Amino acid sequence: MKFSEIPYVRPDFAAAKVFYAAAAGRLRAASGFAAAEAVFLEAEEFAAGLETALAVAEIRRDMDTRDPFYAGESAFIDRLRPELREYEQLFEDALLATPFRAEFEAKYGRMMFTGAEISRRAFTGALVAPMQRENALCSEYSRLLASAQIPFEGGACTLSQLTPFKRDPSRERRAAAWAAEDAWYASHAERLDSLYAELVELRGGMGRTLGHAGFIPLGYDLMGRSCYGPGEVARFRAAVLEHVVPAAERACAIAAERLGLRLPIGYADSDVWFAGGNAKPAGSSGQILAAARRFYHELSGETAEFIDFMLDGGYLDVLSRPGKASGGYCTSLPSLGAPFIFANFSGTSGDVDVMTHEAGHAFAAYTARNIVPLACRSPGYEACEVHSIGMEYFAEAWAGAFFGEAADRYRWQHLAAALAFIPYGALVDHFQHECYRRPDMTPARRNALWLELQQAYMPWLKPEAELGYLASGRAWQRQRHIYQYPLYYIDYCLAQAVALQFARLISEEGPAAAWRRYMAYARPGGTRSFLELVALAGLRSPFDPAALEQTAAWVLSRLEASAP
């Protein structure tokens, strides 16, 4: 079935509550494993249908945030979905209490119980109302960014459509584009302040309701983290400051020299790696999709089957247009065994990254589509980001198909951007931890904190004084994860530290050997923890400072040796 043909039926949350309450009772009353398993599998099928309906509503809302029908469905779901969590918890509690846990673990693995235990820690019925409010605030933030119509060169651009101008070879044009974006954000600064202040207070209250001092322990549970905590993340950030920041600063200095500049640089030069401009895709959007089909067909039999399913079934929407939600993501339609890619092509190298990064997520979801239980099809978020970032490095061998004569420039800027990203991601994470530890900070203090941390993690960047919004320390408000997905962003850094090991394997052992390790990582889905998956692939933990030091040194050596 093509995505366009999928019927949408509004979820019946009242019926879902009845189902889960009854299923919990039947599971508790089961006299043997066979009876308990039958109830469990029935609940799996029910959950897959519900989650598919929710995903369809989300995707179609994001395709056009101005559509009143799906805007209404989104508001309906935001309001009622949290109420169902209490009834799902009844079923999870019955599963955790089953006397047949050993039989379930033998057949389906232990992670289903690990996940259920984390889920139980992260919910109580008293959180329903705060969760509803949180959904409403996050939806408002998304609509606000999607509504942007930024005057520029006689027209109007969305935030995504402005991106190519911010990377234009002409510095004058880049500066004008950044100024236009800066002005748009400045016009909404007060609402962005109040949205985040309410989210921080709301989430802190949710944590306190569960007996925590604040939000952070709840945030880690909501992220499903089972094999590390805030202490390990803090040590990772310290290793980033020690080992990655100096290497990234050197990479940025190489790029600045090409532009005739010295560090620090401003925003107008912060995302440009070559005097003639960054590498751009060699063809149209259609040609990028055709090149993606070729790449996945030549990479492996598994990826060939996957890309045909995605493209032929229309399970992606990648063209930017007015009213479309900003950003990109991969989600799943579990009852159909189908992933979906949502993105905004912008005419930059990011378009190719979408067809590798988001498709890396989608390939992993497609590979794990038959795993039972549903909750174990996908590992934790940091593990999922290894799927996507790792796929970017496999695609580099096919850069010629995407970028033509600019292939070598793309490979260089892709590696340099990866190195520079890790400090930025650690900055985002550090900032969030401090905001949740000190929820009474004023907007001005939060902005000052961002500037302090930015100087430590990104010493090569100094905001231009004329960009008043960014220079005041408000750049964090552009990062939607801070509002919508709290404490997520470090997952990208952890994943990058692992995925760069795949890049090194491809270089030193060859793509075929590296692909075998990638599949060893991807096939188990979420039946193993993040660090167990890393070990299965024969890679080193990102929490090992020595491994991070070696990775940063390897990347920098490649950049210094191969600068086009």
C-alpha positions in Angstrom: 0.0 0.0 0.0 1.3 3.5 -0.9 1.4 6.0 1.9 -1.1 8.2 0.1 -3.6 5.4 0.1 -3.5 4.7 3.9 -6.8 5.6 5.4 -6.8 7.7 8.6 -9.2 6.7 11.3 -9.3 8.8 14.4 -8.0 6.8 17.4 -10.7 5.7 19.8 -9.0 6.5 23.1 -12.1 5.4 25.1 -12.0 2.0 23.5 -8.3 1.8 24.0 -8.6 2.4 27.7 -11.2 -0.4 27.9 -8.9 -2.7 25.9 -5.8 -2.2 28.1 -7.7 -2.5 31.4 -9.3 -5.8 30.2 -6.0 -7.1 28.8 -4.3 -6.4 32.1 -6.9 -8.4 33.9 -6.7 -11.3 31.5 -2.9 -11.3 31.7 -3.0 -11.4 35.5 -5.5 -14.3 35.4 -3.6 -16.4 32.8 -3.0 -19.9 34.1 0.0 -20.7 31.9 2.5 -19.1 29.6 0.5 -19.9 26.4 -2.5 -18.0 27.7 -0.3 -15.1 28.9 1.5 -15.0 25.6 -1.8 -14.9 23.7 -2.9 -11.8 25.6 0.5 -10.2 25.1 0.4 -10.8 21.3 -3.1 -9.4 21.1 -1.9 -6.2 22.9 1.0 -6.0 20.5 -1.3 -6.0 17.5 -3.6 -3.4 19.1 -0.6 -1.1 20.0 0.7 -1.4 16.4 -2.6 -0.3 15.0 -2.9 2.6 17.4 0.6 3.8 16.9 0.2 3.7 13.1 -2.9 5.9 13.3 -1.0 8.4 15.5 1.9 8.4 13.1 -0.3 9.0 10.1 -1.9 12.0 11.8 1.5 13.4 12.8 2.9 13.1 9.3 0.0 14.6 7.5 -0.2 17.5 10.1 3.5 18.2 9.4 3.1 18.0 5.7 0.9 21.1 5.9 0.5 22.7 9.3 -2.2 25.0 7.9 -4.6 22.0 7.2 -7.4 22.5 9.7 -8.4 18.9 9.8 -5.0 17.5 10.8 -4.4 20.5 13.0 -7.6 19.5 14.8 -6.5 15.9 15.0 -3.2 16.9 16.4 -4.9 18.9 19.2 -7.2 16.0 19.9 -4.3 13.6 20.2 -2.2 16.0 22.3 -5.1 16.2 24.7 -6.2 12.6 25.0 -3.0 10.6 24.3 -1.5 11.2 27.8 -4.7 10.0 29.4 -4.2 6.6 27.8 -0.8 6.2 29.3 -2.4 5.3 32.7 -4.1 2.3 31.1 -1.1 1.2 29.1 0.7 1.3 32.5 -1.9 -1.1 33.9 -0.9 -3.6 31.2 2.8 -3.0 31.7 2.4 -3.6 35.4 0.6 -6.8 34.8 3.4 -7.9 32.5 6.0 -7.0 35.1 4.1 -9.0 37.7 3.6 -12.1 35.5 4.9 -15.4 37.0 5.9 -16.3 33.5 8.7 -13.7 33.2 11.4 -16.3 32.6 9.4 -17.8 29.7 8.9 -14.4 28.2 12.5 -13.5 28.5 13.6 -16.8 27.0 11.5 -16.2 23.9 11.5 -12.4 23.6 14.5 -11.2 25.5 15.0 -9.2 28.7 14.9 -5.7 27.2 11.1 -5.8 27.1 11.1 -5.9 30.8 13.9 -3.4 31.2 12.0 -1.0 29.1 8.8 -1.6 31.0 10.5 -1.0 34.3 11.9 2.3 33.1 8.5 3.3 31.7 6.9 2.5 35.1 9.4 4.8 36.8 8.5 7.6 34.4 4.7 7.8 34.9 2.0 8.2 37.3 -1.6 9.3 36.7 -0.9 12.7 38.2 1.3 13.5 35.2 -1.5 13.3 32.7 -2.5 17.0 32.9 1.2 18.3 32.8 1.8 16.0 29.8 -1.2 17.5 28.0 0.1 21.0 28.6 3.6 20.0 27.5 2.2 18.6 24.2 0.3 21.9 23.6 3.4 24.0 24.2 5.6 21.8 22.0 3.0 22.0 19.2 2.8 25.8 19.5 6.6 26.0 19.2 6.5 23.8 16.0 3.7 25.8 14.5 5.5 29.1 15.3 8.6 28.0 13.4 6.6 26.5 10.5 4.7 29.8 10.2 7.9 31.8 9.3 7.6 33.8 6.2 10.9 35.7 6.2 11.2 38.6 3.8 14.3 38.1 1.6 15.3 39.4 -1.8 11.8 40.4 -2.8 10.2 37.2 -1.7 9.4 35.3 1.5 11.2 32.2 2.8 10.5 29.6 5.4 13.4 28.8 7.8 14.3 25.8 5.6 14.2 27.8 2.4 16.5 30.4 3.8 19.2 27.8 4.5 20.9 27.8 1.0 21.3 31.6 1.3 23.1 31.3 4.6 25.6 29.1 2.8 26.0 31.1 -0.4 29.5 31.7 -1.8 28.8 35.4 -1.5 29.6 36.6 2.1 27.3 39.6 1.5 24.4 37.4 0.7 25.1 35.1 3.6 25.2 38.0 6.0 21.9 39.3 4.7 20.3 35.9 5.1 21.5 35.6 8.6 20.3 39.1 9.4 16.8 38.3 8.0 16.6 35.1 10.1 17.9 37.0 13.2 15.2 39.6 12.8 12.5 37.0 12.5 13.5 35.2 15.7 13.9 38.6 17.5 10.3 39.4 16.7 9.2 36.3 18.5 11.8 36.4 21.3 9.4 37.0 24.1 7.1 34.2 23.2 10.1 31.8 22.8 11.3 32.9 26.3 7.9 32.3 27.9 7.4 28.9 26.1 10.7 27.6 27.4 10.3 29.0 30.9 6.9 27.2 31.2 8.3 24.0 29.8 11.2 24.0 32.3 8.9 24.6 35.2 6.4 22.1 34.0 9.0 19.4 33.5 10.6 20.1 36.8 7.2 19.7 38.5 6.7 16.4 36.8 10.0 15.2 38.1 9.1 16.3 41.6 5.8 14.5 41.4 7.7 11.3 40.9 9.9 12.0 44.0 12.9 13.5 42.2 14.6 16.8 43.0 13.9 18.0 39.5 13.4 16.9 35.9 16.8 15.3 35.0 16.2 11.7 36.4 12.8 11.7 34.7 14.3 13.0 31.5 16.8 10.1 31.4 14.0 7.6 32.0 11.9 9.3 29.3 14.8 8.8 27.0 14.9 5.1 27.9 18.5 5.1 29.0 19.4 1.8 30.6 23.2 1.6 30.7 24.4 5.1 31.7 23.4 8.2 33.6 24.2 11.9 34.1 27.6 11.1 35.5 28.8 9.3 32.4 27.4 12.0 30.2 29.2 14.7 32.3 32.4 12.8 31.9 31.8 12.5 28.1 31.3 16.3 27.9 34.6 16.8 29.8 36.4 14.5 27.3 34.8 16.5 24.4 36.3 19.7 25.9 39.7 18.1 26.3 40.0 16.1 23.1 37.5 17.2 20.5 37.3 21.0 20.9 41.0 21.5 20.0 40.7 19.3 16.9 37.5 20.9 15.8 39.0 24.4 16.3 41.9 23.4 14.0 39.5 22.1 11.4 37.6 25.4 11.5 40.9 27.3 11.3 41.7 25.5 8.0 38.3 26.5 6.6 38.7 30.1 7.8 42.1 30.3 6.1 40.4 29.3 2.8 38.0 32.2 3.3 40.8 34.7 4.1 39.8 34.9 7.7 41.2 34.1 11.2 39.4 32.7 14.1 37.1 33.5 15.7 34.5 33.8 12.9 30.9 34.9 12.9 27.7 33.1 12.0 27.9 34.3 8.4 31.1 32.2 8.0 30.4 29.4 10.4 28.9 27.0 8.0 31.0 27.6 4.9 34.0 25.4 4.4 35.3 26.6 1.0 35.8 30.1 -0.6 33.8 29.0 -3.6 31.0 27.7 -1.4 30.2 24.3 0.1 29.7 21.3 -2.1 26.2 21.1 -3.4 24.2 18.3 -5.0 24.9 18.0 -8.7 21.3 17.5 -9.7 17.7 18.2 -8.9 15.7 16.7 -6.1 14.6 13.9 -8.4 18.2 13.2 -9.3 19.1 13.0 -5.7 16.4 10.4 -5.1 17.6 8.5 -8.2 21.2 8.6 -6.9 20.0 7.4 -3.5 18.3 4.4 -5.2 21.6 3.6 -7.0 23.6 3.9 -3.7 21.4 1.6 -1.8 21.1 -0.9 -4.6 24.9 -1.1 -4.8 25.6 -1.1 -1.1 23.8 -4.4 -0.3 20.8 -6.6 -1.1 19.2 -5.6 2.2 19.4 -1.9 1.4 18.2 -2.4 -2.2 15.0 -4.0 -1.1 14.5 -1.2 1.5 15.0 1.7 -0.9 12.6 0.3 -3.5 10.0 -0.1 -0.8 10.4 3.5 0.4 10.5 5.2 -3.0 7.9 3.1 -4.8 5.5 3.3 -1.8 5.9 7.1 -1.4 7.1 6.6 2.2 8.9 9.9 2.2 8.2 13.6 1.9 11.3 15.7 1.4 10.4 18.8 -0.6 10.3 22.1 1.3 7.2 24.3 0.9 5.2 27.0 2.7 3.3 25.6 5.7 5.3 22.5 6.0 6.8 21.8 9.4 10.5 22.6 9.7 13.2 20.0 10.3 13.3 16.3 9.5 12.7 13.0 11.2 12.0 9.3 10.6 8.9 7.7 12.1 7.3 4.3 11.7 3.9 2.8 10.8 4.3 -0.4 12.8 1.2 -2.2 11.6 2.4 -1.9 8.0 6.1 -2.6 8.8 6.8 0.7 7.1 9.2 3.6 8.1 8.5 7.1 6.9 11.0 9.9 6.2 10.0 13.5 6.6 12.4 16.3 5.6 12.9 19.6 3.9 15.3 19.7 0.9 17.0 23.0 0.8 19.4 22.7 -2.2 22.4 22.1 0.0 24.5 19.1 0.9 21.9 18.5 3.7 19.6 17.1 1.1 22.0 14.2 0.5 22.5 13.8 4.3 18.7 13.4 4.6 18.8 10.5 2.1 21.5 8.9 4.1 20.9 10.0 7.7 17.1 9.7 7.9 17.2 6.7 5.6 19.7 5.1 8.0 17.0 5.4 10.6 14.4 4.0 8.2 16.6 1.1 7.1 17.1 0.1 10.7 13.4 0.3 11.3 12.7 -1.8 8.1 15.3 -4.4 9.2 13.7 -4.7 12.6 10.1 -4.5 11.4 9.2 -8.1 12.4 10.8 -8.1 15.9 8.4 -8.9 18.7 7.7 -7.1 21.0 7.0 -3.8 19.3 9.0 -1.9 22.0 12.1 -3.9 21.0 12.1 -3.0 17.4 14.0 0.1 18.1 16.8 0.6 20.6 17.4 3.8 22.6 17.7 7.1 20.7 21.5 7.2 20.9 21.7 3.7 19.4 19.3 4.8 16.7 21.5 7.7 15.8 24.4 5.4 15.1 22.2 3.7 12.4 21.7 7.1 10.7 25.1 8.7 11.1 26.9 5.5 10.3 24.9 5.3 7.0 26.2 8.7 6.1 29.8 7.4 6.1 28.9 4.4 3.9 27.4 6.8 1.4 30.7 8.7 1.0 32.0 6.2 -1.5 29.1 7.1 -3.7 29.6 10.9 -3.3 30.4 11.2 -7.0 26.8 10.1 -7.8 25.4 12.9 -5.6 27.9 15.7 -6.0 29.8 15.1 -9.3 33.1 17.0 -9.4 32.5 18.4 -5.9 32.6 14.9 -4.3 36.0 15.4 -2.6 34.9 18.7 -1.2 31.8 17.1 0.2 33.8 14.3 1.9 36.0 16.9 3.5 33.2 19.2 4.7 31.2 16.2 5.9 34.0 15.0 8.1 34.9 18.5 9.3 31.2 19.2 10.1 31.0 15.9 12.1 34.0 16.9 14.2 32.7 20.4 14.8 29.2 19.1 15.6 30.3 17.1 18.7 31.2 20.2 20.7 28.0 21.9 19.6 25.9 18.9 20.7 27.7 18.8 24.0 27.0 22.5 24.5 23.3 21.9 23.9 23.3 19.1 26.4 25.3 21.0 29.1 23.0 24.0 28.6 19.9 21.9 29.2 21.3 20.2 32.3 22.0 23.6 33.8 18.5 24.9 32.9 16.8 22.0 34.6 19.1 22.2 37.6 18.4 25.9 38.0 14.8 26.3 36.8 14.5 29.7 38.4 16.9 31.3 35.9 15.6 34.4 34.2 15.7 34.6 30.4 18.6 36.9 30.6 20.6 34.5 32.8 19.8 31.6 30.4 21.1 33.6 27.5 24.3 34.6 29.4 24.8 30.9 30.3 24.5 30.0 26.6 27.2 32.5 25.7 29.5 31.2 28.5 29.2 27.6 27.4 29.5 28.5 23.7 32.8 30.2 24.4 34.1 27.0 26.1 32.7 24.5 23.5 33.0 26.6 20.3 35.8 29.1 20.8 36.0 29.5 17.1 32.6 31.3 16.9 31.9 34.9 17.9 28.5 36.2 17.0 28.4 39.3 14.9 27.3 42.4 17.0 24.8 43.3 14.2 23.0 40.0 14.8 21.4 41.3 18.0 19.3 38.2 18.6 22.2 35.7 18.3 24.7 38.0 20.0 22.5 38.3 23.0 22.8 34.5 23.6 19.5 33.4 22.2 20.9 30.9 19.6 19.7 28.1 21.7 16.1 29.0 20.8 16.7 27.9 17.2 17.4 24.3 18.4 14.0 22.7 18.4 15.2 19.7 20.5 15.7 22.0 23.5 12.0 22.7 23.5 10.5 19.5 22.1 12.9 16.7 23.0 14.6 17.5 26.3 18.0 15.9 27.0 17.9 14.2 23.5 20.8 16.1 21.9 23.7 14.4 23.5 22.5 11.2 21.8 23.8 12.7 18.5 27.2 13.2 20.0 27.5 9.7 21.5 26.3 8.3 18.2 28.8 10.4 16.2 31.6 9.1 18.4 30.6 5.6 17.5 29.7 6.2 13.9 33.1 7.8 13.2 34.6 4.4 14.2 32.6 3.0 11.2 34.2 5.7 9.0 37.6 4.6 10.2 36.8 0.9 9.5 35.6 1.8 6.0 38.9 3.5 5.4 41.1 0.9 6.9 39.3 -2.4 6.5 37.1 -1.7 3.5 33.3 -1.2 3.1 32.4 -4.9 3.0 34.0 -5.6 6.4 32.6 -2.5 7.9 29.1 -3.3 6.6 29.2 -6.7 8.3 29.8 -4.9 11.6 27.1 -2.4 10.8 24.6 -5.2 10.3 25.7 -6.9 13.5 24.8 -3.6 15.2 21.5 -3.1 13.4 19.9 -6.6 13.2 19.1 -6.9 17.0 17.0 -3.8 16.9 16.2 -2.9 20.5 16.7 -6.3 22.0 20.1 -5.2 23.4 21.2 -2.0 25.2 23.2 0.7 23.5 26.6 -0.4 24.9 25.8 -4.0 24.2 25.2 -3.1 20.5 28.4 -1.2 20.4 30.3 -4.3 21.7 28.5 -6.6 19.3 29.9 -4.5 16.4 33.4 -4.7 17.9 33.5 -1.0 18.6 34.7 1.0 21.6 32.4 2.8 24.0 31.9 6.5 23.5 32.4 6.9 27.2 36.0 5.8 26.9 38.0 9.0 26.9 40.9 7.3 25.1 38.6 6.1 22.3 37.3 9.6 21.9 40.8 11.1 21.8 41.9 8.6 19.2 38.8 9.2 17.1 39.3 13.0 17.1 43.0 12.6 16.3 42.2 10.3 13.3 39.6 12.7 11.9 41.9 15.7 12.2 44.7 13.8 10.5 42.4 12.9 7.6 41.3 16.5 7.3 44.8 17.9 7.4 46.0 15.3 4.8 43.2 15.6 2.4 42.2 19.3 2.4 41.0 20.0 -1.2 
